[in-house]
């Protein structure tokens, strides 16, 4: 149980810290509207990810065992790509890019829609977190639920922290984001290598 909870926490942190349209949107909203009005947007993934998870698990539950090994390797390569992207974002970090001109409207529903149409959640749940959730559930439903709870609790907490920091202290916001990008790159690198090892070792 501890191992799968740690994976949920790690992937939840990585998902929240990764730069993307959704993260940029909540940052801009916290700067424009303040943290109190933006904080509910941290819950947007709970509204948008349900159909994504259901679709991913439906597809993954129909594939043979050898395809699971392929998914481990694809997951590892995808995570290494994300780690490299996060590293480049860390090196080329520019705090002026965080002040988006996105209008402050529609609140959590617009945030949920933005997350639903972004490719990140689909790739993450198809290649990375979906296979882990399915494997845990097959072993014991409590493991699958534990992973899911750890993932979303960590991601929502991190998103809420980002909103609070940018809403309360603009000077500290870019520094925190820069640090989160660096930590995220290291975490994704480790997870990517781990998935590659699982894929290669299970095929021998």
ZAMARGU-4260 file (C-alpha; in steps of 0.2 Angstrom, whole numbers, plus 5000, padded with zeros to 4 digits):
<rodrens>
0) 5000/5000/5000 | 5014/5012/5005 | 5022/5010/4988 | 5007/5014/4978 | 5002/5029/4989
5) 5020/5036/4986 | 5017/5034/4967 | 5001/5043/4968 | 5009/5057/4978 | 5023/5058/4966
10) 5013/5058/4950 | 5000/5070/4958 | 5014/5082/4962 | 5021/5080/4944 | 5004/5083/4936
15) 5001/5099/4946 | 5019/5106/4943 | 5019/5103/4924 | 5017/5119/4914 | 5002/5119/4903
20) 4987/5128/4898 | 4977/5124/4914 | 4991/5129/4925 | 4994/5145/4916 | 4976/5149/4917
25) 4974/5147/4936 | 4990/5157/4938 | 4983/5171/4928 | 4967/5170/4937 | 4975/5171/4954
30) 4985/5186/4948 | 4969/5195/4941 | 4956/5189/4953 | 4964/5185/4969 | 4966/5168/4978
35) 4949/5168/4986 | 4940/5168/4969 | 4952/5157/4961 | 4954/5143/4974 | 4939/5133/4968
40) 4948/5131/4951 | 4960/5119/4960 | 4945/5106/4960 | 4943/5107/4941 | 4952/5091/4938
45) 4939/5082/4948 | 4925/5087/4937 | 4934/5084/4920 | 4945/5069/4923 | 4931/5056/4927
50) 4926/5052/4909 | 4945/5053/4904 | 4949/5040/4917 | 4934/5029/4913 | 4938/5029/4894
55) 4957/5025/4898 | 4953/5011/4910 | 4940/5003/4898 | 4953/5003/4884 | 4967/4996/4895
60) 4956/4982/4903 | 4954/4975/4885 | 4972/4974/4880 | 4983/4958/4882 | 4997/4956/4895
65) 5011/4959/4882 | 5003/4976/4878 | 5004/4981/4896 | 5023/4979/4894 | 5023/4990/4879
70) 5013/5003/4889 | 5026/5002/4902 | 5040/5006/4890 | 5029/5020/4881 | 5025/5027/4898
75) 5044/5028/4902 | 5048/5036/4886 | 5034/5048/4888 | 5039/5053/4906 | 5057/5055/4900
80) 5050/5067/4887 | 5040/5077/4900 | 5056/5077/4911 | 5066/5085/4897 | 5052/5097/4894
85) 5051/5102/4912 | 5070/5104/4912 | 5070/5115/4897 | 5056/5126/4905 | 5066/5127/4921
90) 5082/5133/4912 | 5072/5145/4901 | 5061/5151/4915 | 5053/5168/4912 | 5042/5175/4925
95) 5034/5188/4913 | 5026/5173/4904 | 5015/5169/4919 | 5005/5185/4917 | 4993/5179/4904
100) 4980/5190/4897 | 4966/5177/4898 | 4950/5186/4904 | 4944/5181/4921 | 4927/5173/4917
105) 4917/5157/4919 | 4928/5151/4934 | 4929/5133/4938 | 4918/5127/4923 | 4930/5136/4911
110) 4945/5129/4920 | 4937/5111/4919 | 4934/5113/4901 | 4952/5119/4898 | 4958/5104/4907
115) 4946/5092/4897 | 4952/5098/4880 | 4971/5098/4885 | 4980/5082/4879 | 4990/5081/4895
120) 4976/5071/4905 | 4973/5059/4891 | 4991/5055/4889 | 4994/5054/4907 | 4979/5042/4911
125) 4982/5032/4895 | 5001/5029/4897 | 5006/5032/4915 | 4993/5033/4929 | 4980/5022/4921
130) 4990/5006/4920 | 4995/5009/4938 | 4978/5012/4944 | 4972/4996/4934 | 4986/4985/4941
135) 4982/4991/4959 | 4964/4988/4957 | 4966/4970/4950 | 4977/4966/4965 | 4965/4974/4978
140) 4952/4987/4975 | 4959/4996/4990 | 4976/4999/4981 | 4967/5007/4966 | 4957/5018/4977
145) 4972/5023/4988 | 4982/5027/4972 | 4968/5038/4966 | 4965/5047/4982 | 4984/5050/4984
150) 4985/5057/4967 | 4971/5069/4967 | 4974/5074/4985 | 4992/5079/4981 | 4987/5087/4964
155) 4973/5098/4972 | 4984/5103/4986 | 4998/5108/4975 | 4986/5118/4963 | 4979/5126/4978
160) 4997/5131/4985 | 5001/5138/4968 | 4985/5148/4968 | 4988/5154/4986 | 5006/5159/4982
165) 5002/5169/4966 | 4987/5177/4975 | 4996/5182/4991 | 5014/5186/4986 | 5018/5189/4967
170) 5037/5191/4971 | 5037/5173/4978 | 5026/5166/4965 | 5039/5165/4951 | 5052/5158/4962
175) 5041/5144/4968 | 5036/5140/4951 | 5054/5139/4946 | 5058/5127/4960 | 5043/5116/4957
180) 5048/5114/4938 | 5066/5108/4944 | 5059/5096/4957 | 5046/5090/4944 | 5059/5087/4931
185) 5069/5076/4943 | 5054/5067/4949 | 5048/5063/4931 | 5065/5057/4926 | 5065/5045/4941
190) 5048/5038/4937 | 5052/5037/4918 | 5067/5026/4922 | 5057/5016/4934 | 5043/5012/4920
195) 5057/5008/4908 | 5064/4995/4920 | 5047/4988/4923 | 5044/4986/4904 | 5060/4978/4900
200) 5061/4967/4915 | 5043/4960/4913 | 5047/4956/4894 | 5062/4944/4899
</rodrens>
